Amino acid sequence: MRVTLHPAAERDIEEAAEFYEREGSAALAARFVFEFKTVSTLLLQQPEIGSPRPAGRRGLYMNLFPYTVIYRVTADEIKVLVVKHDRKRPNYGASRT
């Protein structure tokens, strides 16, 4: 099994890291990326750990940042569809498949 990223989820991560670098520091941006990688590793170990969501999706909250990783589990991959800020745009990324 492997973790793959929807192209828009890649942009979500890049935009969040750019924000944290601009508003905080390069170290804070790197911490955000590190936490996302930690979540990805956890998903590989326990794919069903996230809370069930509509349309066969699951969501897992990040620990240090107010973001949720929305993903779908298939037989051979965990596809990250959205990495969304928890306090902005509640339906953000809902149409991604």
Secondary structure in CASP SS format (residue, H / E / C, confidence):
PFRMAT SS
TARGET T0000
AUTHOR 0000-0000-0000
METHOD secondary structure of the structure
MODEL  1
M C 1.00
R E 1.00
V E 1.00
T E 1.00
L E 1.00
H C 1.00
P H 1.00
A H 1.00
A H 1.00
E H 1.00
R H 1.00
D H 1.00
I H 1.00
E H 1.00
E H 1.00
A H 1.00
A H 1.00
E H 1.00
F H 1.00
Y H 1.00
E H 1.00
R H 1.00
E H 1.00
G C 1.00
S C 1.00
A H 1.00
A H 1.00
L H 1.00
A H 1.00
A H 1.00
R H 1.00
F H 1.00
V H 1.00
F H 1.00
E H 1.00
F H 1.00
K H 1.00
T H 1.00
V H 1.00
S H 1.00
T H 1.00
L H 1.00
L H 1.00
L H 1.00
Q H 1.00
Q C 1.00
P C 1.00
E C 1.00
I C 1.00
G C 1.00
S E 1.00
P E 1.00
R E 1.00
P H 1.00
A H 1.00
G H 1.00
R E 1.00
R E 1.00
G E 1.00
L E 1.00
Y E 1.00
M C 1.00
N C 1.00
L C 1.00
F C 1.00
P C 1.00
Y E 1.00
T E 1.00
V E 1.00
I E 1.00
Y E 1.00
R E 1.00
V E 1.00
T C 1.00
A C 1.00
D C 1.00
E E 1.00
I E 1.00
K E 1.00
V E 1.00
L E 1.00
V E 1.00
V E 1.00
K E 1.00
H E 1.00
D C 1.00
R C 1.00
K C 1.00
R C 1.00
P C 1.00
N C 1.00
Y C 1.00
G C 1.00
A C 1.00
S C 1.00
R C 1.00
T C 1.00
END
